[in-house]
Amino acid sequence: MPDLGRVSAVSRFYVTTPIYYVNDVPHIGHAYTTVTADALARWHRLLGDDTFFLTGTDEHGLKVQRAAEANAVAAHEHATRTSARFREAWELLDISYDDFIRTTEPRHHRSVQQFLQRCYDNGHIYKGTYAGLYCVACEAYYTEDDLIDGESCPIHLRPVEHLEEENWFFRLSAFTQPLLDWYEANPDAVRPEGKRNEALGIIRQGLEDISISRTSISWGVPVPWDEGHVFYVWYDALINYATGVGYGEDPERFATWWPDVHHLLGKDILRFHCVYWPAMLLAAGEAPPHRLFVHGYLLVGGEKMSKTRLNQIFPADLVADFGVDGFRYHFLRDTVFGNDGDFSYEGMVSRYNSDLANNLGNLLSRVATVVAKKCGGVGPAPRPDSPLAPVAAEVYADTAAGWQAIAPSQALEATWRLIREANAHLEANEPWKMEPGPALDAVLGDALEVLRIVAVLASPAIPGTCEEVWRRIGMPGTLRDQRLPAAAGWGGYPGGVPVTKGDPLFPRMKSGS
Ligand code: MSP
């Protein structure tokens, strides 16, 4: 079978989510990026790749300081509490991160200081005065042209503030040409294509130097060469991706993982990731990231979800209705990763019923019922020449291509084709009407083999359910020990093992329940 899932010859996969601000509790927008990163990490672990999945919380900056003041607690206390909420949400959603970074950790402070000291020593940082219009919610300065009605932030639609202070500046303007050269030499570095063009547009307009330190607040990483200054939250935050793999502490480890990283991010933070971050890395003498995948917004009623718009939906509310895997599946399958997607409860019910309850759930329950009734509960082996065998081979290739392209909806669509074909195969043969014997065994063995392969291929998206399928069809060990592509090869179901009939995997939901 062709080895379609490899990311590089070294078989390593490093994936990150943005680190989330602790002024807000986790909502489904945060979960969307995180579940996607998790599924990718799980896919690469199945491939046998050495995988590292980093997420965490962004805890400095004015926004967090003010959120803490509003709650009448110290900034660090506030950050600790909210960071814990993110960890709880990720535990609920079966997120298998390898490391959770908090920007208030000493290891991160050390890494930021070393990284920016390198930029300073290399002559890319200088002192100046900054006066500008600042949006606290974005933690960013705007020009008047960017503002709505000359006064409001284009993202948060609320008035910006006038700030003036002595700052350290990063000589971003000097990186216009190096960035253009890097973009040209790495046409796939920023995906999808439209987002690459957007980033190139920003660079081609000409880049201005940016202020990277603040004296007006103390809640941040101190500038090592100038007491009284802290780094502006974004320049500390971006460096988390380097801290996570040992920057400044373990050069060997850093060299192992960097720059072959896959950053996932929403389009709201494209400029920081696709323009500033590669420039900062060049300034520090490091290579820019291998891949930046920019995805769209999850909209609710046509609007971006946010605290200020009071339209947030929290993971636990949906998990209560759809289960963890119902939640994960929906967000991976329903929106093309890269585009905006409009969330609706009705849409979620309908996708759940069709794909999970009817297709996957039904296949397992039909097979287990007939095996119990007509084969004494022992699953027969598949046929080597089953008509489903070539379908399974195509499905593996398409599924692998989907995950490789960071297109979970495409990968899952491919996997579900095998489920649909197996259900059609059952309907054509009607094993529930057949007499026990070799003909019946052949039909059931093939369907059990499909269930085994689907359990492997769908496990990055719906891990808990797939482990349950694995157990019910009588497979030994756990799915985590399976390796692709071998585990997707036709003929792996041994036969002669007990098949368990259990409760429905996904009880059907009533529309509007
Ligand atoms: N702290 C910065 C990121 C620093 S990364 C070095 C930040 N944090 S955030 O809490 O605002 O989270 C931003 C990310 O959360 C987005 O880029 C996106 O990945 C995810 N999302 C938050 N709301 C979202 C939607 N409504 N839709 C899709 N993703 C969203 O920015």
Residues whose N, C-alpha, C, O or C-beta is under 5 A from the ligand:
A	BS01	MSP	P18 I19 Y20 Y21 G29 H30 Y32 T33 D58 A237 L238 L265 G266 I269 G296 Y297 L298 K304 M305
